[in-house]
Amino acid sequence: MPTISFVHPDGKSDRVETSDGESAMQVATRHGFDGILAECGGNAMCATCHVYVDENWIARLPAMAEDEDALLDGTAAARLPNSRLSCQIRITPDLDGLVLKLPERQV
Amino acid sequence: MSTSGSVVSGVPHLDVDPFAMDFFADPYPTHEVLREAGPVVYLDKWNAYGVARYAEVHAVLNDPATFCSSRGVGLSDFKKETPWRPPSLILEADPPAHTRTRAVLSKVLSPTAMKQVRDRFAAAAEERVDVLLEKRSFDAIADLAEAYPLSIFPDALGLKPEGREHLIPYASVVFNAFGPPNRLRQEAIERSAPHQAYVAEQCQRENLAPGGFGACIHAQVDEGAITPTEAPLLVRSLLSAGLDTTVNGIGAAVYCLARFPEQWQRLREDLSLARGAFEEAVRFECPVQTFFRTTTREVELSGARIGEGEKVLMFLAAANRDPRRWDDPDSYDITRRTSGHVGFGSGIHMCVGQLVARLEGEVMLTALARRIAKIEITSEPKRRFNNTLRGLDSLPVAITPA
């Protein structure tokens, strides 16, 4: 299974195993990372699983849908060009090594 | 009574009425019976299937093609019975029709829209605490759980000042009407005419103040997203589901924090837990207890075969306390990771106003916890009975200022 890394706001990083078909949000919540809230449970409705995708990876992710794009305008931490919602990033084998940075806050 | 020939062996038949007064008074033992009987049960009393475990509730919510909403999300099957009111264009609709109307309400109630109302909602919460600190002893339902949303939501919608007393009674009818044809439902519908008339009138474009959520919905007509006849019905959804739900959500949170003083202390020590304290109350008390779906085809669910056109009752509250999914499910813990609870539903029909609810809950609990040291229940709370909503009618409390 692919492993992915979460970089916490304090700069510490955790590299974790993923399970088949999980979203990056599910990986983070399963590991109990505080930086991901995911209030809506992965339904693309709340914008509290915001992540900054490492520059080297941003182009390798599938394009975002309109609803994700609209939700990102309402994130608590600033929206940047590499902002995504982690519930919309499905982990596939080609994302092995993905690096996601967690924002300072989600609400 | 006929069971339409689709009940197969293996599905336990239960003789419980989840819409009876004694059930409402204490649903938890029956929830456990429902959960432990099997992944899918059959409710002989109302000729409907039921799911009470988290996995099956989540699965049904997330398969709208098989478990549809357009035949009604109450016991009444719109294919066989005339709905008591024109169906909702969002709640009682399936894709693709639902996709378009849902997008409109999602936009009007988006995270961006919440940023615009946040300061106003927070200021109103402080004003409410001013009033409560004057009183010291009060009914936490009327004076807090109802008074706070009533002080902001109708204005946020852009409603006229006159007639707002119809809002909570109208919502009460709507949520009673999802239930079976019991006395609660019959009486609610019999008395609904004046509330319906108010709501129909108030949903018209000319009766909604500029800049409010209602006007924003009507503005979508100009964008070509919806038709002029659809807009009032979408405004109606906010009037139906936007007030009584948050009243019961805030009521649930205050009831929890008053019953579990150690959780109140934790909140007072760290106000950033306010949003989690509200969310956990929604999981724990589950203001919206149940919804139905209708099968569009024969389907196998966790080994049970369910025929086409069957009603399936989802026990959201039982799923939120399923020990298969939650550690220590019967404890109210404001630091719990609640992500995935189904108090707001899940999937394409998940509560479109969830962000409004969380914002109201967060700012209200923050204001309370900052300025109040202690909340004590001073006499027996009274329950309010509704076929779908769980909440209190009164919660007498006394507070000690911080």
Interface residues (C-beta under 8 A of the other chain):
Chain A: T29 G32 L37 A38 E39 C40 G41 G42 N43 M45 C46 A47 D67 A70 L71 D73 G74 T75 V107
Chain B: A103 S106 K107 S110 P111 T112 A113 M114 K115 R275 E279 R337 S339 G340 H341 F344 S346 G347 I348 M350 V352 Q354 L355 R358 E362
